[in-house]
Amino acid sequence: MSDYIIFKFRAINKHLLASLVNSEIYFAQPSCLNDPFDCRVEVLRALDNAIIQSPPESRETLMKLRKMKDFFEKVQADTSRIGVSSFSLDLNNPLMWSHYANDHRGVSLMYSFPEGYFYDNKDRILGITRVEYDTNPLTDWLVHRAPSLGTFEEFGVALITKILTIKAKPWEYEGEVRILRRAPGVESLDRKHLRQVCFGLETAEADVALITKIIKQGQYDLTLCKMVRCSDTDFGIKPEEI
């Protein structure tokens, strides 16, 4: 059973420092995410588009579903109350360093979660999943996949999962992995899950010293590293242990 190795890019501020001192991660409500469509694609609009695009053999099924307006409105409301914590699979992605780690002045935190972590905490944690990027992922799913689902319960679970794990194509560079929680808020972690803290190309020495002190005082067992320029490429970066 392999571990999930994921990276969280952060600016250095009071929220980051508190998360290190307390060993915790934050789950945001969808309305606080930087993409106004994230977890908030309009389901009924996608269903209407799917009905128009569907072949005759599946259109009837979708039209029956369209009559269940209350159900879809409840799904839309329920997904808006989920907690989302976003990560990436790629430490060496320069765009992630620029966009989420304060122009390379922040840090990347590498977490390691065994698969059992999500089973052991299923009362709070819904799971971990990769994000799908496409132009019309919900509409396409309703056209091609939804009509073949066996039961209404199966359809409902699959629909909620789809809403929470799709984003528009331009976000694809993030290579996002997200952990979903039943509610927004702070989740305490065993310190063993944080395995690496990596500083950016431009992280100030004072910030390096401060975070190093917090890590030592918190008795974390992890690796400290700093991103450096690759000598064999024009734009490449890589981590170097310090």
Buried (B, 14 or more C-beta within 10 A) or exposed (E): EEBBBBBBBBBBEEEBBEBBEEBEBBBBBBEEBEEEEBBBBEBEEBBBBBBEBBEEEBBEBBEEBBEEEEBBEEBBEEBEEBBBBBBBBBBBBBEBBBBBBBEBBBBBBBBBBEEEBBEEEEEEBBBBBEBBBBEBBBBBBBBBBBBEBEEEEEBBEBBBBBBBBBBBEEBEBBBBBBBBBBEBEBBEBEEEBBBBBBBBBEBEEEBBEBBBEBBEEBEBEBEBBBBEEEEEEEEEBEBEEE
